[in-house]
Amino acid sequence: MSTAGLIIVTILGIAMLLFLIIRSKMQAFLALLLASIFIGIFTGMDPMELIETMEAGMGGTLGFIAIVVGLGAMFGELLRVSGGAERLAFTLVDKFGEKKSPWALGITGFVVAIPVFLDVALVILIPILYSLALRTKKSLLYYAIPLLAGLAVAHAFIPPTPGPIAVASILNVELGWVLLFGVIAGFPAMVLAGPVFGRYIGNKIHIGVPKHIVEEAAGQAEKKELPSFKLIAFIILSPLVLILMNTAGDVLLEDGTVKTVVTFIGHPFIALIFATLLAMFFLGKKRGYTKEDLQSLTTKALEPAGIVILITGAGGVFKEVLINSGVGDVMGEMMASTGFPLVLLAFLIATFIRIAQGSATVAMITAAGLVSPMVEMTDLSQPSLALITIAIACGGTVVSHVNDSGFWLVNRLLEMSEKDTLKSWTVMETIVGGVGFLVVFALSFFFS
């Protein structure tokens, strides 16, 4: 097929994907598969070759993703039921003091959303926001925006959350580099979108605490027997430290027994197994949970993880079809001719898909599939690939609006109008993605 034909089919395939998700409300997993089949057939792929390509794309992606997301989901569920998230928040707020509590909440969100899904973390921690706002008479946004900024940054930038894990898998990036640049780009993004913007918008828009849930929510948060802060911090940070050790060891250590051991224990599989076993023992068994309770909790945790795993696998299929159909070569040549840095192109593609269909995870996975063929045509270092991964995460974060489930979750939990949600949550998400991308773009000049 001609170059123009490949481009037209790809554009139609992406349009079909967006139509199925936005207008037909089709599950993203099925929509990605149908778009992949459409592109494969109309670019002239042999039907059996297309089937084999889909199988290879799904299997190649899930070999890594399924284990990491599954372990992360179990780890997060144990942290949730034990009260670990509340312990982090209460301790940090006490240490920082009431005047600096927005900073404490931003850091809490940053840490808690690494093992716990954003929506779950918000539901767990919102009683603390109610309590602070009731005590100080400040707008709920003064406290909510910093927490949400921390949650949003970790959700999009920091492995082992599903989004960056999926993009890293599709682009074949080492997680240690993604984690490192995610923190470097994410922290200033959290600061500006959280405590700084939170103070501004909290003074502009006063959102009161919902009267019908104040007493119940505050009472539950205060009565719950919580694990120690040191234990929770150790359990959450242990897999991240091990993963970073792996990346550092790969650069600094010479081949030998020590490097082999560091590489093994720092692999995401082993690091997350270690953290999950720690959580099962200290947050489960030591707190009175039976073997049956732990089995039930960890099994339940895998249910939402299954959806994420399948969508990510379908993203792998989409990527593989783009490469094998010849679209990847054409896209790579187009990218080279534009002169646009790949990190900027990745951000713009993810931003477009995010605005069009709403889901940050779907935007990141789809953008990674589109960028992957271009990446494979260039000889990029692991740091450069990690920066592209975070750029995609930034694009998948900006401009959350009415087609994003996160928009409505915040809207309902804080009982705001749609207008106030756009002024607060949407602007905050855009600051997170925008600041994060500026950091990534600046760093991209130092890595190639």
Kinemage of the C-alpha trace (Angstrom):
@kinemage 1
@onewidth
@group {chain A} dominant
@subgroup {mainchain}
@vectorlist {calphas} color= white
{ca met a 1} P 0.000 0.000 0.000
{ca ser a 2} L 1.142 3.557 -0.703
{ca thr a 3} L 2.351 5.871 2.048
{ca ala a 4} L -0.762 8.031 1.700
{ca gly a 5} L -2.966 4.947 1.970
{ca leu a 6} L -1.262 3.788 5.165
{ca ile a 7} L -1.678 7.217 6.713
{ca ile a 8} L -5.362 7.412 5.767
{ca val a 9} L -6.093 3.946 7.167
{ca thr a 10} L -4.278 4.800 10.411
{ca ile a 11} L -6.220 8.048 10.835
{ca leu a 12} L -9.480 6.195 10.186
{ca gly a 13} L -8.449 3.498 12.664
{ca ile a 14} L -7.782 6.069 15.394
{ca ala a 15} L -11.062 7.834 14.577
{ca met a 16} L -12.847 4.482 14.853
{ca leu a 17} L -11.197 3.840 18.227
{ca leu a 18} L -12.295 7.208 19.585
{ca phe a 19} L -15.831 6.793 18.204
{ca leu a 20} L -16.241 3.376 19.801
{ca ile a 21} L -15.035 4.611 23.204
{ca ile a 22} L -16.700 8.043 23.245
{ca arg a 23} L -19.980 7.624 21.352
{ca ser a 24} L -20.642 3.907 21.553
{ca lys a 25} L -19.394 3.650 25.168
{ca met a 26} L -17.588 0.452 24.256
{ca gln a 27} L -15.096 -1.053 26.716
{ca ala a 28} L -11.618 0.177 25.734
{ca phe a 29} L -10.286 -3.404 25.617
{ca leu a 30} L -12.669 -4.412 22.813
{ca ala a 31} L -12.375 -1.052 21.051
{ca leu a 32} L -8.569 -1.344 20.858
{ca leu a 33} L -8.842 -4.858 19.418
{ca leu a 34} L -11.368 -3.773 16.774
{ca ala a 35} L -9.249 -0.765 15.777
{ca ser a 36} L -6.209 -3.040 15.489
{ca ile a 37} L -8.117 -5.465 13.227
{ca phe a 38} L -9.386 -2.584 11.100
{ca ile a 39} L -5.885 -1.173 10.558
{ca gly a 40} L -4.419 -4.631 9.918
{ca ile a 41} L -7.017 -5.642 7.310
{ca phe a 42} L -7.150 -2.342 5.419
{ca thr a 43} L -3.359 -1.961 5.275
{ca gly a 44} L -3.259 -5.288 3.449
{ca met a 45} L -2.004 -7.671 6.139
{ca asp a 46} L -2.660 -11.362 5.534
{ca pro a 47} L -5.538 -12.436 7.863
{ca met a 48} L -3.535 -15.200 9.535
{ca glu a 49} L -0.519 -12.907 9.907
{ca leu a 50} L -2.845 -10.401 11.594
{ca ile a 51} L -4.048 -13.037 14.073
{ca glu a 52} L -0.456 -14.046 14.867
{ca thr a 53} L 0.495 -10.387 15.282
{ca met a 54} L -2.378 -9.833 17.727
{ca glu a 55} L -1.364 -12.893 19.724
{ca ala a 56} L 2.268 -11.778 19.830
{ca gly a 57} L 1.306 -8.244 20.849
{ca met a 58} L -0.932 -9.433 23.664
{ca gly a 59} L 1.490 -12.079 24.947
{ca gly a 60} L 4.570 -9.888 24.739
{ca thr a 61} L 2.928 -7.098 26.705
{ca leu a 62} L 1.203 -9.190 29.371
{ca gly a 63} L 4.280 -11.274 30.199
{ca phe a 64} L 5.478 -8.317 32.262
{ca ile a 65} L 2.337 -6.281 32.943
{ca ala a 66} L 0.154 -9.042 34.401
{ca ile a 67} L 2.618 -9.893 37.172
{ca val a 68} L 3.413 -6.305 38.148
{ca val a 69} L -0.163 -4.990 38.108
{ca gly a 70} L -1.482 -8.094 39.885
{ca leu a 71} L 1.082 -7.834 42.694
{ca gly a 72} L 0.573 -4.075 42.943
{ca ala a 73} L -3.188 -4.528 43.292
{ca met a 74} L -2.809 -7.018 46.158
{ca phe a 75} L -0.248 -4.796 47.866
{ca gly a 76} L -2.555 -1.785 47.572
{ca glu a 77} L -5.588 -3.629 48.930
{ca leu a 78} L -3.684 -4.713 52.049
{ca leu a 79} L -2.557 -1.128 52.582
{ca arg a 80} L -6.146 0.067 52.206
{ca val a 81} L -7.814 -2.313 54.644
{ca ser a 82} L -5.093 -1.887 57.276
{ca gly a 83} L -5.537 1.892 57.488
{ca gly a 84} L -1.994 2.518 56.252
{ca ala a 85} L -3.035 5.430 54.040
{ca glu a 86} L -4.746 7.192 56.930
{ca arg a 87} L -1.710 6.647 59.147
{ca leu a 88} L 0.559 8.343 56.619
{ca ala a 89} L -1.802 11.303 56.302
{ca phe a 90} L -2.391 11.778 60.036
{ca thr a 91} L 1.305 11.536 60.887
{ca leu a 92} L 2.456 13.918 58.156
{ca val a 93} L -0.243 16.477 58.963
{ca asp a 94} L 0.778 16.350 62.648
{ca lys a 95} L 4.473 16.727 61.778
{ca phe a 96} L 3.975 19.591 59.328
{ca gly a 97} L 1.438 21.404 61.476
{ca glu a 98} L -1.902 22.887 60.521
{ca lys a 99} L -0.467 25.829 58.561
{ca lys a 100} L 1.641 23.544 56.352
{ca ser a 101} L -0.905 20.725 56.167
{ca pro a 102} L -1.429 21.211 52.378
{ca trp a 103} L 2.216 20.187 51.912
{ca ala a 104} L 1.659 17.150 54.111
{ca leu a 105} L -1.423 16.187 52.087
{ca gly a 106} L 0.447 16.598 48.793
{ca ile a 107} L 3.227 14.292 49.981
{ca thr a 108} L 0.636 11.850 51.355
{ca gly a 109} L -1.090 11.663 47.988
{ca phe a 110} L 2.265 11.272 46.239
{ca val a 111} L 3.156 8.241 48.389
{ca val a 112} L -0.260 6.608 48.831
{ca ala a 113} L -1.201 6.532 45.134
{ca ile a 114} L 1.869 4.446 44.296
{ca pro a 115} L 0.286 1.220 45.619
{ca val a 116} L -3.386 2.339 45.779
{ca phe a 117} L -5.574 3.367 42.819
{ca leu a 118} L -6.352 7.111 42.782
{ca asp a 119} L -10.105 6.814 43.234
{ca val a 120} L -9.743 4.360 46.127
{ca ala a 121} L -7.099 6.535 47.802
{ca leu a 122} L -9.336 9.604 47.569
{ca val a 123} L -12.292 7.788 49.146
{ca ile a 124} L -10.031 6.528 51.957
{ca leu a 125} L -8.487 9.915 52.722
{ca ile a 126} L -11.385 12.309 52.215
{ca pro a 127} L -12.519 12.118 55.880
{ca ile a 128} L -9.198 13.761 56.804
{ca leu a 129} L -9.966 16.631 54.426
{ca tyr a 130} L -13.392 17.034 55.994
{ca ser a 131} L -11.874 17.129 59.471
{ca leu a 132} L -9.261 19.767 58.560
{ca ala a 133} L -11.729 21.994 56.694
{ca leu a 134} L -14.239 21.788 59.555
{ca arg a 135} L -11.585 22.700 62.127
{ca thr a 136} L -10.131 25.673 60.192
{ca lys a 137} L -13.285 26.877 58.382
{ca lys a 138} L -11.267 27.050 55.160
{ca ser a 139} L -12.542 25.935 51.767
{ca leu a 140} L -12.384 22.188 51.255
{ca leu a 141} L -10.383 22.906 48.090
{ca tyr a 142} L -7.551 24.334 50.211
{ca tyr a 143} L -6.861 20.794 51.410
{ca ala a 144} L -8.360 18.687 48.608
{ca ile a 145} L -6.322 20.147 45.741
{ca pro a 146} L -2.895 19.368 47.309
{ca leu a 147} L -4.001 15.806 48.077
{ca leu a 148} L -5.426 15.372 44.573
{ca ala a 149} L -2.242 16.763 43.008
{ca gly a 150} L -0.127 14.225 44.882
{ca leu a 151} L -2.492 11.422 43.917
{ca ala a 152} L -2.562 12.516 40.261
{ca val a 153} L 1.227 12.711 39.971
{ca ala a 154} L 1.826 9.261 41.445
{ca his a 155} L -1.059 7.776 39.448
{ca ala a 156} L 0.417 8.962 36.140
{ca phe a 157} L 4.180 9.229 36.721
{ca ile a 158} L 5.335 6.687 39.309
{ca pro a 159} L 5.577 2.898 38.747
{ca pro a 160} L 4.140 0.462 39.692
{ca thr a 161} L 0.875 2.301 38.919
{ca pro a 162} L -0.758 0.890 35.744
{ca gly a 163} L -0.249 3.847 33.387
{ca pro a 164} L 3.547 4.225 33.493
{ca ile a 165} L 3.958 0.450 33.830
{ca ala a 166} L 1.978 -0.055 30.603
{ca val a 167} L 3.853 2.630 28.663
{ca ala a 168} L 7.228 1.384 29.909
{ca ser a 169} L 6.338 -2.142 28.823
{ca ile a 170} L 5.234 -1.058 25.342
{ca leu a 171} L 8.359 1.079 24.848
{ca asn a 172} L 10.702 -1.443 26.526
{ca val a 173} L 11.949 0.940 29.206
{ca glu a 174} L 13.599 -0.033 32.486
{ca leu a 175} L 11.323 0.897 35.397
{ca gly a 176} L 14.146 2.335 37.458
{ca trp a 177} L 14.653 5.153 34.961
{ca val a 178} L 10.904 5.767 34.730
{ca leu a 179} L 10.686 5.912 38.515
{ca leu a 180} L 13.636 8.304 38.750
{ca phe a 181} L 12.359 10.751 36.124
{ca gly a 182} L 8.795 10.367 37.370
{ca val a 183} L 9.880 11.652 40.782
{ca ile a 184} L 12.071 14.421 39.311
{ca ala a 185} L 9.257 15.705 37.068
{ca gly a 186} L 6.453 14.854 39.459
{ca phe a 187} L 7.579 16.611 42.609
{ca pro a 188} L 7.645 20.176 41.217
{ca ala a 189} L 4.394 19.418 39.406
{ca met a 190} L 2.831 18.331 42.714
{ca val a 191} L 4.112 21.457 44.503
{ca leu a 192} L 2.776 23.951 41.943
{ca ala a 193} L -0.501 22.122 41.270
{ca gly a 194} L -1.026 21.225 44.939
{ca pro a 195} L -0.067 23.579 47.804
{ca val a 196} L 0.531 26.602 45.548
{ca phe a 197} L -2.555 26.352 43.339
{ca gly a 198} L -4.607 24.915 46.228
{ca arg a 199} L -4.006 28.052 48.305
{ca tyr a 200} L -5.033 30.261 45.362
{ca ile a 201} L -8.192 28.372 44.377
{ca gly a 202} L -9.149 27.771 48.018
{ca asn a 203} L -9.314 31.537 48.514
{ca lys a 204} L -11.274 32.017 45.274
{ca ile a 205} L -13.893 29.278 45.689
{ca his a 206} L -15.297 28.311 49.071
{ca ile a 207} L -16.524 24.728 49.182
{ca gly a 208} L -17.987 23.734 52.525
{ca val a 209} L -17.929 20.299 54.121
{ca pro a 210} L -21.050 18.275 53.246
{ca lys a 211} L -23.146 18.395 56.415
{ca his a 212} L -24.681 14.940 56.134
{ca ile a 213} L -21.358 13.054 56.209
{ca val a 214} L -19.084 15.151 58.442
{ca glu a 215} L -19.671 13.436 61.773
{ca glu a 216} L -19.684 9.900 60.384
{ca ala a 217} L -16.556 10.402 58.259
{ca ala a 218} L -14.529 12.131 60.980
{ca gly a 219} L -15.616 9.575 63.557
{ca gln a 220} L -14.519 6.633 61.434
{ca ala a 221} L -11.117 8.186 60.754
{ca glu a 222} L -10.469 8.819 64.454
{ca lys a 223} L -11.700 5.520 65.848
{ca lys a 224} L -9.808 3.223 63.511
{ca glu a 225} L -6.770 1.497 65.006
{ca leu a 226} L -3.955 2.270 62.612
{ca pro a 227} L -0.527 0.668 61.976
{ca ser a 228} L 2.660 2.601 62.720
{ca phe a 229} L 3.953 5.283 60.370
{ca lys a 230} L 7.461 3.773 60.190
{ca leu a 231} L 6.085 0.374 59.205
{ca ile a 232} L 3.894 1.800 56.435
{ca ala a 233} L 6.708 3.980 55.071
{ca phe a 234} L 9.081 0.991 55.063
{ca ile a 235} L 6.621 -1.292 53.270
{ca ile a 236} L 5.698 1.272 50.587
{ca leu a 237} L 9.243 2.470 49.912
{ca ser a 238} L 10.960 -0.946 49.974
{ca pro a 239} L 10.061 -2.016 46.395
{ca leu a 240} L 10.905 1.444 45.034
{ca val a 241} L 14.335 1.394 46.675
{ca leu a 242} L 15.026 -2.112 45.355
{ca ile a 243} L 14.036 -1.105 41.800
{ca leu a 244} L 16.270 1.983 41.942
{ca met a 245} L 19.136 -0.154 43.283
{ca asn a 246} L 18.732 -2.403 40.265
{ca thr a 247} L 18.986 0.536 37.863
{ca ala a 248} L 21.949 2.071 39.712
{ca gly a 249} L 23.704 -1.304 39.915
{ca asp a 250} L 23.334 -1.787 36.172
{ca val a 251} L 25.255 1.444 35.621
{ca leu a 252} L 27.772 1.362 38.479
{ca leu a 253} L 28.580 -2.314 39.139
{ca glu a 254} L 30.799 -4.570 37.098
{ca asp a 255} L 29.540 -7.963 35.970
{ca gly a 256} L 29.750 -10.525 38.759
{ca thr a 257} L 27.926 -12.075 41.675
{ca val a 258} L 27.072 -8.787 43.400
{ca lys a 259} L 25.570 -7.294 40.254
{ca thr a 260} L 23.589 -10.477 39.612
{ca val a 261} L 22.135 -10.425 43.137
{ca val a 262} L 21.272 -6.698 42.964
{ca thr a 263} L 19.675 -7.145 39.537
{ca phe a 264} L 17.626 -10.096 40.747
{ca ile a 265} L 16.270 -8.594 43.981
{ca gly a 266} L 15.729 -5.241 42.262
{ca his a 267} L 13.682 -6.638 39.401
{ca pro a 268} L 10.084 -5.364 39.693
{ca phe a 269} L 8.782 -8.946 40.025
{ca ile a 270} L 10.946 -9.731 43.051
{ca ala a 271} L 10.656 -6.249 44.591
{ca leu a 272} L 6.850 -6.354 44.484
{ca ile a 273} L 6.650 -9.955 45.701
{ca phe a 274} L 8.814 -8.911 48.659
{ca ala a 275} L 6.607 -5.888 49.408
{ca thr a 276} L 3.402 -7.916 49.073
{ca leu a 277} L 4.674 -10.598 51.458
{ca leu a 278} L 5.701 -7.890 53.940
{ca ala a 279} L 2.218 -6.378 53.709
{ca met a 280} L 0.536 -9.776 54.123
{ca phe a 281} L 2.549 -10.493 57.268
{ca phe a 282} L 2.658 -7.103 59.022
{ca leu a 283} L -0.629 -5.584 57.790
{ca gly a 284} L -2.506 -8.891 57.605
{ca lys a 285} L -1.431 -11.691 59.899
{ca lys a 286} L -0.018 -9.423 62.629
{ca arg a 287} L -3.290 -7.458 62.697
{ca gly a 288} L -5.495 -10.493 63.167
{ca tyr a 289} L -6.404 -11.479 59.626
{ca thr a 290} L -6.762 -15.214 59.076
{ca lys a 291} L -5.379 -17.117 56.084
{ca glu a 292} L -8.894 -17.176 54.658
{ca asp a 293} L -9.253 -13.408 55.135
{ca leu a 294} L -5.990 -12.752 53.326
{ca gln a 295} L -6.930 -15.048 50.473
{ca ser a 296} L -10.282 -13.281 50.119
{ca leu a 297} L -8.715 -9.800 50.208
{ca thr a 298} L -5.997 -10.557 47.675
{ca thr a 299} L -8.442 -12.339 45.365
{ca lys a 300} L -10.820 -9.378 45.470
{ca ala a 301} L -7.945 -7.030 44.647
{ca leu a 302} L -7.279 -8.867 41.381
{ca glu a 303} L -10.764 -8.112 39.993
{ca pro a 304} L -10.147 -4.428 39.051
{ca ala a 305} L -6.555 -5.301 38.137
{ca gly a 306} L -7.865 -7.701 35.485
{ca ile a 307} L -9.493 -4.861 33.560
{ca val a 308} L -6.284 -2.826 33.567
{ca ile a 309} L -4.262 -5.852 32.466
{ca leu a 310} L -6.562 -6.613 29.525
{ca ile a 311} L -6.680 -2.993 28.327
{ca thr a 312} L -2.895 -2.842 28.496
{ca gly a 313} L -2.635 -6.092 26.542
{ca ala a 314} L -4.928 -4.671 23.875
{ca gly a 315} L -2.617 -1.654 23.713
{ca gly a 316} L 0.216 -4.077 23.005
{ca val a 317} L -1.832 -5.579 20.176
{ca phe a 318} L -2.434 -2.100 18.736
{ca lys a 319} L 1.300 -1.350 18.834
{ca glu a 320} L 2.262 -4.661 17.205
{ca val a 321} L -0.241 -4.214 14.357
{ca leu a 322} L 1.050 -0.697 13.665
{ca ile a 323} L 4.596 -2.039 13.407
{ca asn a 324} L 3.890 -5.146 11.311
{ca ser a 325} L 1.485 -3.393 8.944
{ca gly a 326} L 4.158 -0.959 7.835
{ca val a 327} L 2.472 2.027 9.456
{ca gly a 328} L 5.341 2.325 11.922
{ca asp a 329} L 7.919 2.967 9.211
{ca val a 330} L 5.741 5.628 7.637
{ca met a 331} L 5.099 7.326 10.987
{ca gly a 332} L 8.807 7.262 11.774
{ca glu a 333} L 9.674 8.913 8.467
{ca met a 334} L 6.962 11.535 9.014
{ca met a 335} L 8.275 12.268 12.490
{ca ala a 336} L 11.810 12.677 11.170
{ca ser a 337} L 10.646 15.054 8.448
{ca thr a 338} L 8.755 17.322 10.887
{ca gly a 339} L 11.855 17.964 12.971
{ca phe a 340} L 9.751 17.714 16.143
{ca pro a 341} L 11.562 16.156 19.113
{ca leu a 342} L 10.027 12.752 19.837
{ca val a 343} L 9.419 13.702 23.459
{ca leu a 344} L 7.251 16.646 22.315
{ca leu a 345} L 5.434 14.547 19.731
{ca ala a 346} L 4.679 11.900 22.376
{ca phe a 347} L 3.228 14.552 24.690
{ca leu a 348} L 1.036 16.062 21.953
{ca ile a 349} L -0.337 12.686 20.823
{ca ala a 350} L -1.214 11.686 24.391
{ca thr a 351} L -2.799 15.099 25.014
{ca phe a 352} L -5.030 14.821 21.942
{ca ile a 353} L -6.252 11.350 22.881
{ca arg a 354} L -6.750 12.360 26.526
{ca ile a 355} L -8.924 15.361 25.613
{ca ala a 356} L -10.893 13.337 23.076
{ca gln a 357} L -11.818 10.268 25.135
{ca gly a 358} L -11.151 11.101 28.802
{ca ser a 359} L -9.349 8.119 30.311
{ca ala a 360} L -5.741 8.845 31.294
{ca thr a 361} L -4.740 5.177 31.164
{ca val a 362} L -6.289 4.608 27.710
{ca ala a 363} L -4.676 7.824 26.432
{ca met a 364} L -1.261 6.719 27.681
{ca ile a 365} L -1.540 3.192 26.288
{ca thr a 366} L -2.826 4.356 22.889
{ca ala a 367} L -0.173 7.071 22.627
{ca ala a 368} L 2.535 4.558 23.521
{ca gly a 369} L 1.271 2.287 20.746
{ca leu a 370} L 1.481 5.132 18.240
{ca val a 371} L 4.911 6.308 19.408
{ca ser a 372} L 6.431 2.823 19.684
{ca pro a 373} L 7.071 2.331 15.930
{ca met a 374} L 8.930 5.659 15.846
{ca val a 375} L 10.983 4.679 18.888
{ca glu a 376} L 12.015 1.398 17.269
{ca met a 377} L 13.444 3.284 14.285
{ca thr a 378} L 15.802 5.296 16.487
{ca asp a 379} L 18.661 4.291 18.735
{ca leu a 380} L 17.589 5.894 22.017
{ca ser a 381} L 19.136 5.360 25.440
{ca gln a 382} L 17.117 4.086 28.381
{ca pro a 383} L 17.015 7.574 29.981
{ca ser a 384} L 15.645 9.035 26.729
{ca leu a 385} L 12.965 6.342 26.545
{ca ala a 386} L 12.038 7.002 30.177
{ca leu a 387} L 11.631 10.713 29.429
{ca ile a 388} L 9.315 9.853 26.521
{ca thr a 389} L 7.350 7.622 28.906
{ca ile a 390} L 6.862 10.493 31.367
{ca ala a 391} L 6.020 12.870 28.492
{ca ile a 392} L 3.205 10.501 27.504
{ca ala a 393} L 2.084 10.414 31.144
{ca cys a 394} L 2.002 14.223 31.180
{ca gly a 395} L -0.107 14.345 28.031
{ca gly a 396} L -2.432 11.727 29.485
{ca thr a 397} L -2.960 13.893 32.573
{ca val a 398} L -3.812 17.354 31.239
{ca val a 399} L -7.314 18.788 30.675
{ca ser a 400} L -9.445 16.306 32.587
{ca his a 401} L -13.031 17.347 31.862
{ca val a 402} L -16.554 15.943 31.632
{ca asn a 403} L -15.582 12.788 29.706
{ca asp a 404} L -13.207 11.668 32.488
{ca ser a 405} L -14.529 9.541 35.361
{ca gly a 406} L -12.032 11.246 37.688
{ca phe a 407} L -13.738 14.586 37.014
{ca trp a 408} L -17.076 13.251 38.234
{ca leu a 409} L -15.583 11.437 41.217
{ca val a 410} L -14.095 14.701 42.521
{ca asn a 411} L -17.247 16.606 41.573
{ca arg a 412} L -19.473 14.305 43.632
{ca leu a 413} L -17.214 13.684 46.637
{ca leu a 414} L -16.614 17.420 47.136
{ca glu a 415} L -20.195 18.300 46.093
{ca met a 416} L -19.108 21.031 43.648
{ca ser a 417} L -20.773 22.444 40.576
{ca glu a 418} L -19.397 21.444 37.182
{ca lys a 419} L -18.111 25.017 36.735
{ca asp a 420} L -16.152 24.917 40.007
{ca thr a 421} L -14.808 21.445 39.183
{ca leu a 422} L -13.455 22.791 35.880
{ca lys a 423} L -11.867 25.744 37.671
{ca ser a 424} L -10.229 23.561 40.307
{ca trp a 425} L -9.716 19.899 39.327
{ca thr a 426} L -9.276 20.494 35.571
{ca val a 427} L -6.811 23.339 36.062
{ca met a 428} L -4.908 21.294 38.674
{ca glu a 429} L -4.577 18.314 36.312
{ca thr a 430} L -3.377 20.620 33.534
{ca ile a 431} L -0.749 22.173 35.823
{ca val a 432} L 0.448 18.671 36.801
{ca gly a 433} L 0.825 17.588 33.173
{ca gly a 434} L 2.181 20.915 31.945
{ca val a 435} L 4.821 21.392 34.635
{ca gly a 436} L 5.832 17.744 34.435
{ca phe a 437} L 6.318 18.036 30.684
{ca leu a 438} L 8.397 21.221 30.964
{ca val a 439} L 10.769 19.396 33.325
{ca val a 440} L 10.932 16.379 30.997
{ca phe a 441} L 11.472 18.537 27.928
{ca ala a 442} L 14.341 20.375 29.624
{ca leu a 443} L 15.932 17.078 30.721
{ca ser a 444} L 15.629 15.662 27.184
{ca phe a 445} L 18.382 18.027 26.005
{ca phe a 446} L 20.850 16.268 28.301
{ca phe a 447} L 20.022 12.676 27.265
{ca ser a 448} L 20.064 11.064 23.833
